[in-house]
Amino acid sequence: MKFKDILKSPIFPRGYRWPFEKRKQQYESDVTALMRKMLEDESIQRDQRFAWERWRADDRAAKR
């Protein structure tokens, strides 16, 4: 992987509050609701997809 191919991770302002709501019909923790809301952001989705593909392509992980 070349450094020019690496994505820049999204940066949010300090103190940013994610507006999330828990599901009404079933139990959901605050953390789960927050993560669900964060993954709706496209920049976070791209960043996580890139990290996952990079981890899967890393041959050092397969040697362990």
N, C-alpha and C positions, 0 to 999 in steps of 0.2 A: 504494500500500500504506500502510495506517495503522499507526502504532506499536502500537496496541492489538492488532493482529492478529499481531504478531511473537511467535514462540515463544521461550521461554527455553532456551538451550542446556544440555544436561546438564552437571553439575559433579560430578567425582569427587574423593575425598579425595587429598591430596598423597601421592605415593609408592604409589598404588594399582597393584597388579600384576595384569595380566590373565592368567588361567590358560588358556593356549592350548596346543594340541598340533598338531604338523605331521601332515599326511596320511601314512599309512604306505606306500601302494601307489605313490605318485608323488612326484616332487620338489616341494617347496614351501619357499619361504624363510620365515624367521622373521617378516618384515614381512607377507607375504601371510597367514600363519596368524593373526597378531595382528589384522589388518584383518578377516579373516573372522569371528573371534571377537567383535570389537567390534560388527560389524554385526548380530550376533544380539541385541544389547541393543535393546529397543523404543524407548527414549528417543533413542538415537543414530539409529535408523532414521527416526523422526519428524523429527529435526533435519535430517538429510541430505535427506530428501524435501522439506521446507519450503525449504531452501536451493536445491535444484535447481529447484523450481517458481518461486521468486522470481527466480532467475537467468534462467529461460526467459521469464518475463513482463516482464523489464526491456527496455524499448524502446531504451535506449542501446546495448545489446550488438548489436542488429540494425543500428544505424547505422554501426558500424565497418567 
